[in-house]
Amino acid sequence: MKIIRIILQIIILFAFSFIGGAVQQLFHLPIPGSIIGLILLIICLSVKIIPAKMIEDGAGFLLSFLPLLFIPAMTGVINYPSLFSASGAALFLIVVLSTIVTMIAAGYASQLLEHKANQRKEKKKCSKHVSQSL
C-alpha cells in the first residue's frame, strides 16, 4: 500500500512539473518549466491547497535517489581534462565558495523560519492564556 501511495505522490509532483512546462511554453517565459512547477507547488503548499502529507513520502523517496543523478555529470567532466589543468584551481575555488555560501544561506533561512515558527507558537500560547483567564 505504501508503494502505491509513493507512486501517486510522485505522479502529483510530476504533474506540477508538467503544468510548469506547459505554462512556460504557453507564455514563452525565460524560466524553465520545472522551476515554474516548483513555484506553483510552493504556492499550493503555502495556501494549503495541497497538504504536505500529500507529497511527503514521494518527495522523500525521490530525494533518497538524488545523489545518483550527479554521477553522470561527474563522469562527463572527466572527458574534459583541460578544465582541471588550466582553470581547475579557479573552478575548484568557485565550487567550494558557492557551496559554503549556499550552506550559510540555507542555515540562516532555516533559523529565520524556526524563529518565526516559535514566535507564532508563543503568540498562540499567550492568546490561549488570555482567553482562558477572562
C-alpha positions as CSV (number, residue, x, y, z in Angstrom):
1,M,0.0,0.0,0.0
2,K,2.9,2.4,0.8
3,I,4.4,1.8,-2.7
4,I,1.1,2.8,-4.3
5,R,1.0,6.0,-2.2
6,I,4.5,6.9,-3.1
7,I,3.8,6.3,-6.8
8,L,0.7,8.5,-6.6
9,Q,2.7,11.2,-4.8
10,I,5.4,11.1,-7.4
11,I,2.7,11.5,-10.1
12,I,1.4,14.6,-8.3
13,L,5.0,16.0,-8.3
14,F,5.4,15.2,-11.9
15,A,2.0,16.9,-12.7
16,F,3.3,20.1,-11.2
17,S,6.4,19.8,-13.3
18,F,4.3,19.2,-16.4
19,I,2.0,22.1,-15.6
20,G,5.0,24.3,-15.1
21,G,6.4,23.3,-18.5
22,A,3.0,24.0,-20.1
23,V,2.9,27.4,-18.5
24,Q,6.4,28.1,-19.7
25,Q,5.5,27.0,-23.3
26,L,2.3,28.9,-23.3
27,F,3.7,32.3,-22.1
28,H,7.2,31.8,-23.6
29,L,8.8,32.6,-20.3
30,P,12.6,32.5,-19.9
31,I,12.3,30.5,-16.7
32,P,12.5,26.6,-17.0
33,G,9.1,24.9,-16.7
34,S,10.4,22.7,-13.8
35,I,11.1,25.8,-11.8
36,I,7.7,27.3,-12.6
37,G,6.2,23.9,-11.4
38,L,8.2,24.1,-8.2
39,I,6.9,27.7,-7.6
40,L,3.3,26.5,-8.2
41,L,3.9,23.7,-5.8
42,I,5.2,26.0,-3.1
43,I,2.2,28.3,-3.6
44,C,-0.2,25.4,-3.3
45,L,1.6,24.2,-0.1
46,S,1.7,27.7,1.4
47,V,-2.0,28.3,0.7
48,K,-2.7,24.8,2.0
49,I,-4.5,23.8,-1.3
50,I,-2.3,20.7,-1.1
51,P,-1.3,19.4,2.4
52,A,2.3,18.5,2.8
53,K,1.3,14.9,3.8
54,M,0.0,14.5,0.2
55,I,3.5,14.6,-1.3
56,E,5.8,13.9,1.7
57,D,6.6,10.2,1.1
58,G,7.0,10.6,-2.7
59,A,9.4,13.6,-2.2
60,G,11.4,11.7,0.4
61,F,11.7,8.8,-2.0
62,L,12.9,11.0,-4.8
63,L,15.4,12.8,-2.6
64,S,16.9,9.5,-1.5
65,F,18.0,8.9,-5.1
66,L,19.2,12.4,-5.7
67,P,22.9,11.7,-5.4
68,L,22.7,9.1,-8.2
69,L,21.7,11.9,-10.6
70,F,25.0,13.6,-10.1
71,I,27.1,10.6,-11.2
72,P,26.6,11.2,-15.0
73,A,27.6,14.8,-14.7
74,M,30.7,13.9,-12.8
75,T,31.7,11.3,-15.3
76,G,31.1,13.7,-18.1
77,V,33.5,16.2,-16.5
78,I,36.3,13.5,-16.7
79,N,36.1,13.8,-20.6
80,Y,37.4,17.4,-20.3
81,P,40.8,17.3,-18.6
82,S,41.5,20.9,-19.8
83,L,39.0,22.1,-17.2
84,F,41.2,20.7,-14.5
85,S,44.6,21.8,-15.9
86,A,44.1,25.4,-16.9
87,S,41.3,26.7,-14.8
88,G,41.0,23.8,-12.4
89,A,42.0,25.7,-9.3
90,A,39.7,28.6,-10.1
91,L,36.9,26.1,-10.8
92,F,37.5,24.2,-7.5
93,L,37.6,27.5,-5.6
94,I,34.3,28.6,-7.1
95,V,32.6,25.3,-6.3
96,V,33.9,25.4,-2.7
97,L,32.9,29.0,-2.1
98,S,29.5,28.6,-3.7
99,T,28.9,25.5,-1.5
100,I,29.9,27.5,1.6
101,V,27.6,30.4,0.6
102,T,24.7,28.1,-0.1
103,M,25.2,26.3,3.3
104,I,25.3,29.6,5.1
105,A,22.2,31.0,3.3
106,A,20.3,27.8,4.0
107,G,21.3,27.9,7.7
108,Y,20.2,31.5,8.1
109,A,17.0,30.8,6.2
110,S,16.2,27.8,8.4
111,Q,17.0,29.7,11.6
112,L,14.7,32.6,10.5
113,L,11.9,30.2,9.7
114,E,12.3,28.4,13.0
115,H,12.4,31.8,14.9
116,K,9.1,32.8,13.1
117,A,7.5,29.5,13.9
118,N,8.5,29.8,17.6
119,Q,7.0,33.4,17.6
120,R,3.7,32.1,16.3
121,K,3.7,29.3,18.9
122,E,4.3,31.8,21.6
123,K,1.6,34.1,20.3
124,K,-0.9,31.3,20.2
125,K,0.1,30.2,23.7
126,C,-0.3,33.8,25.0
127,S,-3.7,34.2,23.3
128,K,-4.9,31.0,24.9
129,H,-3.8,32.1,28.4
130,V,-5.5,35.5,27.9
131,S,-8.7,34.0,26.6
132,Q,-8.8,31.4,29.4
133,S,-8.2,33.9,32.2
134,L,-11.2,36.1,31.1
